[in-house]
């Protein structure tokens, strides 16, 4: 019994550390209906079963609850609301992003890890996270994008990606520039 309690305590401490929280009481988790942060000092944001932690411009920690896999609606939620120019139809954008699987919770892609922002025109993208997930964002913003399996890779994920057929995907995107 004592060993199980110690392991549980260690797991909780690890989760809090990944979420950027010193203690359980010190981990702020605004409800989805609350206003998103407008400062780059925002550290933790919770939307449904996903928690995003870390300052704007740095690769965030993303914790995904098991119920996220059952998501059937494409969802966007501003973690930090930008104040710069808006991403509109036809504009070229520059973003940093991290992408995770809702089943395995593992990262499968990240521009931060490549050391180079991703530049594209949202209207020309086939993938929903970039085509629809960035529209309306403002420079200086961070957005959580949940893409249900049918709008992600469906039954044919890229070989070797670790993504399962029909899997929901979770993206956190920072908008750096709009041209």
PyMOL CGO cylinders between C-alpha atoms (Angstrom):
from pymol import cmd
from pymol.cgo import CYLINDER

trace = [
    CYLINDER, 0.00, 0.00, 0.00, 2.80, 2.38, 0.89, 0.3, 1, 1, 1, 1, 1, 1,
    CYLINDER, 2.80, 2.38, 0.89, 4.55, 1.66, -2.43, 0.3, 1, 1, 1, 1, 1, 1,
    CYLINDER, 4.55, 1.66, -2.43, 1.36, 2.34, -4.42, 0.3, 1, 1, 1, 1, 1, 1,
    CYLINDER, 1.36, 2.34, -4.42, 0.89, 5.67, -2.65, 0.3, 1, 1, 1, 1, 1, 1,
    CYLINDER, 0.89, 5.67, -2.65, 4.49, 6.66, -3.40, 0.3, 1, 1, 1, 1, 1, 1,
    CYLINDER, 4.49, 6.66, -3.40, 4.11, 5.76, -7.07, 0.3, 1, 1, 1, 1, 1, 1,
    CYLINDER, 4.11, 5.76, -7.07, 0.85, 7.74, -7.29, 0.3, 1, 1, 1, 1, 1, 1,
    CYLINDER, 0.85, 7.74, -7.29, 2.51, 10.73, -5.67, 0.3, 1, 1, 1, 1, 1, 1,
    CYLINDER, 2.51, 10.73, -5.67, 5.41, 10.48, -8.13, 0.3, 1, 1, 1, 1, 1, 1,
    CYLINDER, 5.41, 10.48, -8.13, 3.03, 10.27, -11.11, 0.3, 1, 1, 1, 1, 1, 1,
    CYLINDER, 3.03, 10.27, -11.11, 1.03, 13.30, -9.86, 0.3, 1, 1, 1, 1, 1, 1,
    CYLINDER, 1.03, 13.30, -9.86, 4.24, 15.28, -9.32, 0.3, 1, 1, 1, 1, 1, 1,
    CYLINDER, 4.24, 15.28, -9.32, 5.38, 14.40, -12.87, 0.3, 1, 1, 1, 1, 1, 1,
    CYLINDER, 5.38, 14.40, -12.87, 2.06, 15.51, -14.37, 0.3, 1, 1, 1, 1, 1, 1,
    CYLINDER, 2.06, 15.51, -14.37, 2.15, 18.78, -12.45, 0.3, 1, 1, 1, 1, 1, 1,
    CYLINDER, 2.15, 18.78, -12.45, 5.73, 19.41, -13.56, 0.3, 1, 1, 1, 1, 1, 1,
    CYLINDER, 5.73, 19.41, -13.56, 4.85, 18.75, -17.21, 0.3, 1, 1, 1, 1, 1, 1,
    CYLINDER, 4.85, 18.75, -17.21, 1.87, 21.07, -16.87, 0.3, 1, 1, 1, 1, 1, 1,
    CYLINDER, 1.87, 21.07, -16.87, 4.07, 23.80, -15.42, 0.3, 1, 1, 1, 1, 1, 1,
    CYLINDER, 4.07, 23.80, -15.42, 2.42, 23.68, -12.00, 0.3, 1, 1, 1, 1, 1, 1,
    CYLINDER, 2.42, 23.68, -12.00, 4.31, 23.78, -8.72, 0.3, 1, 1, 1, 1, 1, 1,
    CYLINDER, 4.31, 23.78, -8.72, 1.36, 22.28, -6.82, 0.3, 1, 1, 1, 1, 1, 1,
    CYLINDER, 1.36, 22.28, -6.82, -2.10, 21.02, -7.66, 0.3, 1, 1, 1, 1, 1, 1,
    CYLINDER, -2.10, 21.02, -7.66, -3.56, 24.19, -6.13, 0.3, 1, 1, 1, 1, 1, 1,
    CYLINDER, -3.56, 24.19, -6.13, -1.15, 26.31, -8.19, 0.3, 1, 1, 1, 1, 1, 1,
    CYLINDER, -1.15, 26.31, -8.19, -2.30, 24.91, -11.53, 0.3, 1, 1, 1, 1, 1, 1,
    CYLINDER, -2.30, 24.91, -11.53, -4.81, 27.34, -13.03, 0.3, 1, 1, 1, 1, 1, 1,
    CYLINDER, -4.81, 27.34, -13.03, -7.30, 25.76, -15.40, 0.3, 1, 1, 1, 1, 1, 1,
    CYLINDER, -7.30, 25.76, -15.40, -9.76, 28.27, -16.82, 0.3, 1, 1, 1, 1, 1, 1,
    CYLINDER, -9.76, 28.27, -16.82, -13.03, 26.85, -18.09, 0.3, 1, 1, 1, 1, 1, 1,
    CYLINDER, -13.03, 26.85, -18.09, -13.54, 26.86, -21.87, 0.3, 1, 1, 1, 1, 1, 1,
    CYLINDER, -13.54, 26.86, -21.87, -16.07, 29.66, -21.51, 0.3, 1, 1, 1, 1, 1, 1,
    CYLINDER, -16.07, 29.66, -21.51, -13.61, 31.96, -19.76, 0.3, 1, 1, 1, 1, 1, 1,
    CYLINDER, -13.61, 31.96, -19.76, -11.69, 34.54, -21.75, 0.3, 1, 1, 1, 1, 1, 1,
    CYLINDER, -11.69, 34.54, -21.75, -8.45, 33.29, -23.27, 0.3, 1, 1, 1, 1, 1, 1,
    CYLINDER, -8.45, 33.29, -23.27, -5.24, 34.82, -22.03, 0.3, 1, 1, 1, 1, 1, 1,
    CYLINDER, -5.24, 34.82, -22.03, -3.95, 37.89, -23.82, 0.3, 1, 1, 1, 1, 1, 1,
    CYLINDER, -3.95, 37.89, -23.82, -0.45, 37.86, -22.38, 0.3, 1, 1, 1, 1, 1, 1,
    CYLINDER, -0.45, 37.86, -22.38, 2.57, 35.81, -23.33, 0.3, 1, 1, 1, 1, 1, 1,
    CYLINDER, 2.57, 35.81, -23.33, 3.01, 34.99, -19.64, 0.3, 1, 1, 1, 1, 1, 1,
    CYLINDER, 3.01, 34.99, -19.64, -0.02, 32.63, -19.67, 0.3, 1, 1, 1, 1, 1, 1,
    CYLINDER, -0.02, 32.63, -19.67, 1.21, 29.30, -18.37, 0.3, 1, 1, 1, 1, 1, 1,
    CYLINDER, 1.21, 29.30, -18.37, -1.68, 26.84, -18.26, 0.3, 1, 1, 1, 1, 1, 1,
    CYLINDER, -1.68, 26.84, -18.26, -4.93, 26.57, -20.23, 0.3, 1, 1, 1, 1, 1, 1,
    CYLINDER, -4.93, 26.57, -20.23, -7.50, 23.79, -20.14, 0.3, 1, 1, 1, 1, 1, 1,
    CYLINDER, -7.50, 23.79, -20.14, -10.13, 23.11, -22.79, 0.3, 1, 1, 1, 1, 1, 1,
    CYLINDER, -10.13, 23.11, -22.79, -12.29, 20.02, -22.34, 0.3, 1, 1, 1, 1, 1, 1,
    CYLINDER, -12.29, 20.02, -22.34, -9.77, 17.23, -21.76, 0.3, 1, 1, 1, 1, 1, 1,
    CYLINDER, -9.77, 17.23, -21.76, -6.66, 18.99, -23.12, 0.3, 1, 1, 1, 1, 1, 1,
    CYLINDER, -6.66, 18.99, -23.12, -4.27, 21.09, -21.04, 0.3, 1, 1, 1, 1, 1, 1,
    CYLINDER, -4.27, 21.09, -21.04, -1.71, 23.38, -22.71, 0.3, 1, 1, 1, 1, 1, 1,
    CYLINDER, -1.71, 23.38, -22.71, 1.16, 24.82, -20.64, 0.3, 1, 1, 1, 1, 1, 1,
    CYLINDER, 1.16, 24.82, -20.64, 4.03, 27.16, -21.37, 0.3, 1, 1, 1, 1, 1, 1,
    CYLINDER, 4.03, 27.16, -21.37, 4.73, 30.68, -22.57, 0.3, 1, 1, 1, 1, 1, 1,
    CYLINDER, 4.73, 30.68, -22.57, 4.00, 31.88, -26.09, 0.3, 1, 1, 1, 1, 1, 1,
    CYLINDER, 4.00, 31.88, -26.09, 6.96, 31.33, -28.40, 0.3, 1, 1, 1, 1, 1, 1,
    CYLINDER, 6.96, 31.33, -28.40, 8.19, 28.24, -26.53, 0.3, 1, 1, 1, 1, 1, 1,
    CYLINDER, 8.19, 28.24, -26.53, 7.15, 24.68, -27.34, 0.3, 1, 1, 1, 1, 1, 1,
    CYLINDER, 7.15, 24.68, -27.34, 4.18, 23.98, -25.05, 0.3, 1, 1, 1, 1, 1, 1,
    CYLINDER, 4.18, 23.98, -25.05, 3.54, 20.94, -22.90, 0.3, 1, 1, 1, 1, 1, 1,
    CYLINDER, 3.54, 20.94, -22.90, 0.29, 19.29, -23.99, 0.3, 1, 1, 1, 1, 1, 1,
    CYLINDER, 0.29, 19.29, -23.99, -1.61, 16.83, -21.79, 0.3, 1, 1, 1, 1, 1, 1,
    CYLINDER, -1.61, 16.83, -21.79, -4.45, 14.95, -23.47, 0.3, 1, 1, 1, 1, 1, 1,
    CYLINDER, -4.45, 14.95, -23.47, -7.28, 13.18, -21.63, 0.3, 1, 1, 1, 1, 1, 1,
    CYLINDER, -7.28, 13.18, -21.63, -8.58, 9.85, -22.88, 0.3, 1, 1, 1, 1, 1, 1,
    CYLINDER, -8.58, 9.85, -22.88, -11.99, 11.28, -23.81, 0.3, 1, 1, 1, 1, 1, 1,
    CYLINDER, -11.99, 11.28, -23.81, -10.40, 13.48, -26.49, 0.3, 1, 1, 1, 1, 1, 1,
    CYLINDER, -10.40, 13.48, -26.49, -10.18, 10.50, -28.86, 0.3, 1, 1, 1, 1, 1, 1,
    CYLINDER, -10.18, 10.50, -28.86, -13.97, 10.37, -29.02, 0.3, 1, 1, 1, 1, 1, 1,
    CYLINDER, -13.97, 10.37, -29.02, -14.15, 13.93, -30.34, 0.3, 1, 1, 1, 1, 1, 1,
    CYLINDER, -14.15, 13.93, -30.34, -16.27, 14.15, -33.47, 0.3, 1, 1, 1, 1, 1, 1,
    CYLINDER, -16.27, 14.15, -33.47, -16.24, 17.91, -34.02, 0.3, 1, 1, 1, 1, 1, 1,
    CYLINDER, -16.24, 17.91, -34.02, -13.41, 20.00, -35.42, 0.3, 1, 1, 1, 1, 1, 1,
    CYLINDER, -13.41, 20.00, -35.42, -12.64, 22.40, -32.54, 0.3, 1, 1, 1, 1, 1, 1,
    CYLINDER, -12.64, 22.40, -32.54, -10.50, 25.49, -32.16, 0.3, 1, 1, 1, 1, 1, 1,
    CYLINDER, -10.50, 25.49, -32.16, -9.92, 27.37, -28.92, 0.3, 1, 1, 1, 1, 1, 1,
    CYLINDER, -9.92, 27.37, -28.92, -7.65, 30.35, -28.40, 0.3, 1, 1, 1, 1, 1, 1,
    CYLINDER, -7.65, 30.35, -28.40, -5.18, 29.71, -25.59, 0.3, 1, 1, 1, 1, 1, 1,
    CYLINDER, -5.18, 29.71, -25.59, -3.68, 33.19, -26.02, 0.3, 1, 1, 1, 1, 1, 1,
    CYLINDER, -3.68, 33.19, -26.02, -5.47, 35.80, -28.12, 0.3, 1, 1, 1, 1, 1, 1,
    CYLINDER, -5.47, 35.80, -28.12, -3.07, 37.65, -30.39, 0.3, 1, 1, 1, 1, 1, 1,
    CYLINDER, -3.07, 37.65, -30.39, -3.28, 41.37, -31.01, 0.3, 1, 1, 1, 1, 1, 1,
    CYLINDER, -3.28, 41.37, -31.01, -1.50, 41.59, -34.36, 0.3, 1, 1, 1, 1, 1, 1,
    CYLINDER, -1.50, 41.59, -34.36, -2.72, 41.19, -37.95, 0.3, 1, 1, 1, 1, 1, 1,
    CYLINDER, -2.72, 41.19, -37.95, -5.38, 38.53, -38.60, 0.3, 1, 1, 1, 1, 1, 1,
    CYLINDER, -5.38, 38.53, -38.60, -4.86, 35.43, -40.76, 0.3, 1, 1, 1, 1, 1, 1,
    CYLINDER, -4.86, 35.43, -40.76, -7.36, 35.91, -43.60, 0.3, 1, 1, 1, 1, 1, 1,
    CYLINDER, -7.36, 35.91, -43.60, -8.10, 34.16, -46.88, 0.3, 1, 1, 1, 1, 1, 1,
    CYLINDER, -8.10, 34.16, -46.88, -5.13, 34.40, -49.22, 0.3, 1, 1, 1, 1, 1, 1,
    CYLINDER, -5.13, 34.40, -49.22, -2.62, 35.55, -46.60, 0.3, 1, 1, 1, 1, 1, 1,
    CYLINDER, -2.62, 35.55, -46.60, 0.67, 33.74, -46.09, 0.3, 1, 1, 1, 1, 1, 1,
    CYLINDER, 0.67, 33.74, -46.09, 1.31, 32.81, -42.46, 0.3, 1, 1, 1, 1, 1, 1,
    CYLINDER, 1.31, 32.81, -42.46, 4.27, 31.68, -40.40, 0.3, 1, 1, 1, 1, 1, 1,
    CYLINDER, 4.27, 31.68, -40.40, 3.55, 29.38, -37.45, 0.3, 1, 1, 1, 1, 1, 1,
    CYLINDER, 3.55, 29.38, -37.45, 5.24, 27.18, -34.89, 0.3, 1, 1, 1, 1, 1, 1,
    CYLINDER, 5.24, 27.18, -34.89, 3.26, 24.08, -33.90, 0.3, 1, 1, 1, 1, 1, 1,
    CYLINDER, 3.26, 24.08, -33.90, 3.29, 20.79, -32.07, 0.3, 1, 1, 1, 1, 1, 1,
    CYLINDER, 3.29, 20.79, -32.07, 1.03, 17.87, -33.03, 0.3, 1, 1, 1, 1, 1, 1,
    CYLINDER, 1.03, 17.87, -33.03, 0.04, 14.93, -30.84, 0.3, 1, 1, 1, 1, 1, 1,
    CYLINDER, 0.04, 14.93, -30.84, -2.02, 11.78, -31.14, 0.3, 1, 1, 1, 1, 1, 1,
    CYLINDER, -2.02, 11.78, -31.14, -5.13, 11.55, -28.95, 0.3, 1, 1, 1, 1, 1, 1,
    CYLINDER, -5.13, 11.55, -28.95, -4.78, 7.78, -28.50, 0.3, 1, 1, 1, 1, 1, 1,
    CYLINDER, -4.78, 7.78, -28.50, -1.08, 7.38, -27.71, 0.3, 1, 1, 1, 1, 1, 1,
    CYLINDER, -1.08, 7.38, -27.71, -0.66, 10.99, -26.46, 0.3, 1, 1, 1, 1, 1, 1,
    CYLINDER, -0.66, 10.99, -26.46, 2.66, 11.03, -28.31, 0.3, 1, 1, 1, 1, 1, 1,
    CYLINDER, 2.66, 11.03, -28.31, 4.01, 13.85, -30.40, 0.3, 1, 1, 1, 1, 1, 1,
    CYLINDER, 4.01, 13.85, -30.40, 4.24, 12.98, -34.08, 0.3, 1, 1, 1, 1, 1, 1,
    CYLINDER, 4.24, 12.98, -34.08, 5.32, 16.36, -35.47, 0.3, 1, 1, 1, 1, 1, 1,
    CYLINDER, 5.32, 16.36, -35.47, 6.70, 19.71, -34.31, 0.3, 1, 1, 1, 1, 1, 1,
    CYLINDER, 6.70, 19.71, -34.31, 8.10, 22.72, -36.13, 0.3, 1, 1, 1, 1, 1, 1,
    CYLINDER, 8.10, 22.72, -36.13, 9.86, 23.66, -32.87, 0.3, 1, 1, 1, 1, 1, 1,
    CYLINDER, 9.86, 23.66, -32.87, 11.86, 20.42, -33.04, 0.3, 1, 1, 1, 1, 1, 1,
    CYLINDER, 11.86, 20.42, -33.04, 12.86, 21.13, -36.65, 0.3, 1, 1, 1, 1, 1, 1,
    CYLINDER, 12.86, 21.13, -36.65, 14.02, 24.62, -35.63, 0.3, 1, 1, 1, 1, 1, 1,
    CYLINDER, 14.02, 24.62, -35.63, 12.12, 26.31, -38.45, 0.3, 1, 1, 1, 1, 1, 1,
    CYLINDER, 12.12, 26.31, -38.45, 8.63, 27.84, -38.54, 0.3, 1, 1, 1, 1, 1, 1,
    CYLINDER, 8.63, 27.84, -38.54, 6.13, 26.45, -41.04, 0.3, 1, 1, 1, 1, 1, 1,
    CYLINDER, 6.13, 26.45, -41.04, 5.07, 28.99, -43.71, 0.3, 1, 1, 1, 1, 1, 1,
    CYLINDER, 5.07, 28.99, -43.71, 1.98, 28.44, -45.84, 0.3, 1, 1, 1, 1, 1, 1,
    CYLINDER, 1.98, 28.44, -45.84, -1.23, 29.93, -47.23, 0.3, 1, 1, 1, 1, 1, 1,
    CYLINDER, -1.23, 29.93, -47.23, -4.08, 28.38, -45.21, 0.3, 1, 1, 1, 1, 1, 1,
    CYLINDER, -4.08, 28.38, -45.21, -6.55, 28.29, -48.16, 0.3, 1, 1, 1, 1, 1, 1,
    CYLINDER, -6.55, 28.29, -48.16, -4.17, 26.07, -50.13, 0.3, 1, 1, 1, 1, 1, 1,
    CYLINDER, -4.17, 26.07, -50.13, -3.70, 23.45, -47.41, 0.3, 1, 1, 1, 1, 1, 1,
    CYLINDER, -3.70, 23.45, -47.41, -5.50, 20.13, -47.62, 0.3, 1, 1, 1, 1, 1, 1,
    CYLINDER, -5.50, 20.13, -47.62, -5.01, 19.32, -43.94, 0.3, 1, 1, 1, 1, 1, 1,
    CYLINDER, -5.01, 19.32, -43.94, -7.79, 20.76, -41.71, 0.3, 1, 1, 1, 1, 1, 1,
    CYLINDER, -7.79, 20.76, -41.71, -5.51, 21.76, -38.80, 0.3, 1, 1, 1, 1, 1, 1,
    CYLINDER, -5.51, 21.76, -38.80, -3.72, 24.25, -41.06, 0.3, 1, 1, 1, 1, 1, 1,
    CYLINDER, -3.72, 24.25, -41.06, -6.51, 25.10, -43.50, 0.3, 1, 1, 1, 1, 1, 1,
    CYLINDER, -6.51, 25.10, -43.50, -9.26, 25.80, -40.96, 0.3, 1, 1, 1, 1, 1, 1,
    CYLINDER, -9.26, 25.80, -40.96, -7.35, 25.90, -37.67, 0.3, 1, 1, 1, 1, 1, 1,
    CYLINDER, -7.35, 25.90, -37.67, -5.42, 29.10, -38.37, 0.3, 1, 1, 1, 1, 1, 1,
    CYLINDER, -5.42, 29.10, -38.37, -8.21, 31.16, -39.99, 0.3, 1, 1, 1, 1, 1, 1,
    CYLINDER, -8.21, 31.16, -39.99, -9.10, 34.17, -37.85, 0.3, 1, 1, 1, 1, 1, 1,
    CYLINDER, -9.10, 34.17, -37.85, -6.05, 33.91, -35.60, 0.3, 1, 1, 1, 1, 1, 1,
    CYLINDER, -6.05, 33.91, -35.60, -4.09, 37.07, -34.85, 0.3, 1, 1, 1, 1, 1, 1,
    CYLINDER, -4.09, 37.07, -34.85, -0.30, 37.35, -34.72, 0.3, 1, 1, 1, 1, 1, 1,
    CYLINDER, -0.30, 37.35, -34.72, 0.90, 36.74, -31.18, 0.3, 1, 1, 1, 1, 1, 1,
    CYLINDER, 0.90, 36.74, -31.18, -1.82, 34.16, -30.55, 0.3, 1, 1, 1, 1, 1, 1,
    CYLINDER, -1.82, 34.16, -30.55, -1.72, 30.51, -29.57, 0.3, 1, 1, 1, 1, 1, 1,
    CYLINDER, -1.72, 30.51, -29.57, -4.54, 28.17, -30.59, 0.3, 1, 1, 1, 1, 1, 1,
    CYLINDER, -4.54, 28.17, -30.59, -5.53, 24.65, -29.63, 0.3, 1, 1, 1, 1, 1, 1,
    CYLINDER, -5.53, 24.65, -29.63, -6.94, 22.71, -32.60, 0.3, 1, 1, 1, 1, 1, 1,
    CYLINDER, -6.94, 22.71, -32.60, -8.62, 19.32, -32.18, 0.3, 1, 1, 1, 1, 1, 1,
    CYLINDER, -8.62, 19.32, -32.18, -9.08, 17.42, -35.46, 0.3, 1, 1, 1, 1, 1, 1,
    CYLINDER, -9.08, 17.42, -35.46, -11.35, 14.37, -35.40, 0.3, 1, 1, 1, 1, 1, 1,
    CYLINDER, -11.35, 14.37, -35.40, -10.08, 11.29, -37.20, 0.3, 1, 1, 1, 1, 1, 1,
    CYLINDER, -10.08, 11.29, -37.20, -12.42, 11.72, -40.19, 0.3, 1, 1, 1, 1, 1, 1,
    CYLINDER, -12.42, 11.72, -40.19, -10.93, 15.19, -40.85, 0.3, 1, 1, 1, 1, 1, 1,
    CYLINDER, -10.93, 15.19, -40.85, -7.37, 14.15, -39.99, 0.3, 1, 1, 1, 1, 1, 1,
    CYLINDER, -7.37, 14.15, -39.99, -5.96, 11.18, -41.90, 0.3, 1, 1, 1, 1, 1, 1,
    CYLINDER, -5.96, 11.18, -41.90, -9.10, 9.01, -41.79, 0.3, 1, 1, 1, 1, 1, 1,
    CYLINDER, -9.10, 9.01, -41.79, -8.40, 5.36, -42.49, 0.3, 1, 1, 1, 1, 1, 1,
    CYLINDER, -8.40, 5.36, -42.49, -5.01, 6.05, -44.16, 0.3, 1, 1, 1, 1, 1, 1,
    CYLINDER, -5.01, 6.05, -44.16, -2.51, 7.75, -41.81, 0.3, 1, 1, 1, 1, 1, 1,
    CYLINDER, -2.51, 7.75, -41.81, 1.02, 8.21, -43.15, 0.3, 1, 1, 1, 1, 1, 1,
    CYLINDER, 1.02, 8.21, -43.15, 3.08, 5.02, -42.85, 0.3, 1, 1, 1, 1, 1, 1,
    CYLINDER, 3.08, 5.02, -42.85, 5.51, 5.15, -39.95, 0.3, 1, 1, 1, 1, 1, 1,
    CYLINDER, 5.51, 5.15, -39.95, 3.77, 8.13, -38.34, 0.3, 1, 1, 1, 1, 1, 1,
    CYLINDER, 3.77, 8.13, -38.34, 2.51, 6.18, -35.33, 0.3, 1, 1, 1, 1, 1, 1,
    CYLINDER, 2.51, 6.18, -35.33, -0.98, 7.56, -36.02, 0.3, 1, 1, 1, 1, 1, 1,
    CYLINDER, -0.98, 7.56, -36.02, -3.76, 4.98, -36.02, 0.3, 1, 1, 1, 1, 1, 1,
    CYLINDER, -3.76, 4.98, -36.02, -6.61, 4.91, -38.56, 0.3, 1, 1, 1, 1, 1, 1,
    CYLINDER, -6.61, 4.91, -38.56, -9.44, 7.23, -37.50, 0.3, 1, 1, 1, 1, 1, 1,
    CYLINDER, -9.44, 7.23, -37.50, -7.38, 8.83, -34.75, 0.3, 1, 1, 1, 1, 1, 1,
    CYLINDER, -7.38, 8.83, -34.75, -8.17, 12.30, -33.38, 0.3, 1, 1, 1, 1, 1, 1,
    CYLINDER, -8.17, 12.30, -33.38, -5.19, 14.68, -33.52, 0.3, 1, 1, 1, 1, 1, 1,
    CYLINDER, -5.19, 14.68, -33.52, -4.35, 17.61, -31.24, 0.3, 1, 1, 1, 1, 1, 1,
    CYLINDER, -4.35, 17.61, -31.24, -2.37, 20.65, -32.44, 0.3, 1, 1, 1, 1, 1, 1,
    CYLINDER, -2.37, 20.65, -32.44, -1.11, 23.71, -30.58, 0.3, 1, 1, 1, 1, 1, 1,
    CYLINDER, -1.11, 23.71, -30.58, -0.27, 26.51, -33.04, 0.3, 1, 1, 1, 1, 1, 1,
    CYLINDER, -0.27, 26.51, -33.04, 1.49, 29.84, -32.39, 0.3, 1, 1, 1, 1, 1, 1,
    CYLINDER, 1.49, 29.84, -32.39, 0.92, 32.45, -35.13, 0.3, 1, 1, 1, 1, 1, 1,
    CYLINDER, 0.92, 32.45, -35.13, 4.18, 34.33, -35.72, 0.3, 1, 1, 1, 1, 1, 1,
    CYLINDER, 4.18, 34.33, -35.72, 3.46, 36.42, -38.83, 0.3, 1, 1, 1, 1, 1, 1,
    CYLINDER, 3.46, 36.42, -38.83, 0.89, 37.22, -41.51, 0.3, 1, 1, 1, 1, 1, 1,
    CYLINDER, 0.89, 37.22, -41.51, 2.09, 38.50, -44.89, 0.3, 1, 1, 1, 1, 1, 1,
]
cmd.load_cgo(trace, "trace")
